């Protein structure tokens, strides 16, 4: 074997050993929730958007988005208020519309919807709040959350749906990663 061939073989062996070492590390996809935490109740969110501009049915859509995020994550099961280990209460405080880009005529071409909510998590067995009145938005993790483009024929309902899905995931992540 030539010296170049030996160098390539050595690099390949080093790469394989690095992969095996990294694979042996203790990475886990499991959450850090205590084992006693198995269920969560998500009662209907309150709608406090009437202070500025009232947005109809936003609390219903956000509650469904949060419940769906917990169901998809599979870490906590949805339960009734009487049977749950945790109770997540929340209120939608604001829905902002921000024009990101105008077309050549000055009309909005791209708009971002930002949903703001406050959440509180109550531990039933310990009889105490784990956190109270934390502000969450759909733009925390993804800057493009809630963005829709009017020039491509996208409607506000598409942006609203994206924003609701993202804030639902943010809330579920905030609960499960709190530990």
Secondary structure by P-SEA (a helix, b strand, c coil): ccaaaaaaaaaaaaaaaaaaaaaaccccccccccccccbbbbcbbbbcccccccccaaaaaaaaaaaaaaaaaccbbbbccccccbbbbbbbcbbbbbbccccccccccbbbbbbbbbbbbbbccccccccccccccccccccccccccccccccaaaaaaaaaaaaaaaaaaaaaacc
